[in-house]
Amino acid sequence: MTHAEILAALSAGSPDRQAAAQQAMHQGEDAGPVAAVLAAHTGDSDIGEPCIAALEKCGPPAADQLPALTALLADTELPAYWAATLIGRLGADGAAATAALAATAASRQPLAVRERAVWALGKIGPAANAALPALESLIDSPQPRLARLAKQAVAAISG
């Protein structure tokens, strides 16, 4: 299956969804072009597991997927977690998502999502400078891992 066929099968809710998710899983690093759609389906009961398996192996998404990934930050736990992960894999190219990641880090999303958003801001680096106030407020979090990730992200952004 080509990337276009995988996208069509996953997006249309076709009977080929399972095969498309499996095919993406076998593409490994090369599944980056379909990463946002895979992330959107991580919470689906029928194809969530192969979508997650594909995302664990895939490379960075294409930069044109950033708006879709940014929108997923407000979704349920698994899609939001994977959206933050994929934005982080973009590095500085994910800078346009800085405000959404900072909002996610300070939100009522599950802790794993908030931690991943903080991690992603650190991966964006200096281009995420606008997130420093939000990150600095998390350094004193009662959640030790969140506080540690915030401290690391501030250091990565500040240089």
N, C-alpha and C positions, 0 to 999 in steps of 0.2 A: 504494500500500500504506500502511496505517496503521501507527503504531508497534507496536500490538498484533500486527498481521500479520507485521511484520518480526521481532519478538521470537519469535513462534511458529515462523516458518520457520527462523530461525537456531538456536533452542534445540532443536527437534525433529529436526534433521538431515534435514529434508525435501528433496525434489528442488528446491524453490524457494529453496534457500539462496543460490545465485548471484544470482538476481533480487532477493532481499531485501537482500543486501549492496550490490548496484548501486543499489537504491532508496535505501538509507541514504546512500550516497555522494552522490546527487543532492539530498538534503535539506539539505546544508550545515549551517549553524548550528542548524537545527531537529532534527538527529539526536541531540541531547543525551540525550533520554529512552531511547535504546537504546545508549548509549555503553558501558556495562559489558559487554553481550553482544558488541558489536563487538570490544572489547578482548580478550575471552576467545577470540575466533576469529582474532586476528591471526597466529597461528602455523599456521593451517590451510593446507594446500597448495592447496586449491581456492578458498577465498574470502578468504585472508589479505590479498591486495593491495587488493581493494575495501574491505575493513574498515579497513585503514590509511588509504586515501584518504578514507573517510568520517570517520575520527577526526581527520585533519589539518584538516578543515573544520568539525567540529561544535563547538558551544558546550559550556559546562560540563554535566556530567551532573546528573541530579536527585539531591538529597541522599540519597534512599532507596537509591541505588546504592552508597553508601559501603561497606557491609559486603562486597559482592561485589567491589568494587575493591580493598579491603584484602586480601581473600583472594588475589586475583590477584598481589599483590606477591611471593608465594612460588612463582609459576608459572615457566614458561620465559621466556627473554629478552624476546620481543616482547610477550606479555601483561603481564608485569611492568613493562616500560617504559611501555606505554600506561596501565596502571593508575596509576602514579606521575604521569604527565602529567595524567590526568583528575582525580586528587585535587588536584594543584596548581591546576588550573583552578577548583576549588571555593573556593580561598582559605581564609579562616577557617572556612568550613563543613566543611572537611576535617580539622579539628583532632582528631577521634576516631581518625584514622589515624596520629597523631604517633608513637606507639610502634612501629608496624609500619614506618613510613617510616624511622625512626632505625635499626631493626634491619636493614632492607634496605640502608641506606647503609653499614653496617658489615659487611655479609655478604660471601659469596663469589659473589654474583651478578655477572654481567658488568659491566664498568666503566660502560657506558652506562646501565644500570639504576641503579647506585649513584649516579651523577651526577644522574640524573633524580629520585631520591628526595630528594637534598639540595636540588635546585632546588625541589621541591614543598614541602619544609619551609619554605624561604624565602618561598614564596608564601602559606603559611598564616599566617606572621607571628607576632606575639606569642602567639597561641594555641598555638604549638608550643614554648613555653618549656621543656617537659620534654625536648626533644631537644638542648638546648644542650650538655650534656656530650659526647654522641656527635659533634656537629658540631665542637666545639672540638678533639676528638681527630683530626679529619680535616683541620684547617687545615695541619698539617705533613705531609700525604700526599705521597709522591713523585710522585703523579699531579697535574700542575700544574692541570688543569681542575677536578678534584675538590677540590683545596685552595682554588682561587679561588671555586668555588661554595659551599663550606663557609663561607668567610669572608663572602661576601655573605649567606648565610642567617643566620649569627650576627648580622650587622648588621641584617637585616630583622626578626629576632625580638626583638633587644635594644632596637630603636628607635633 
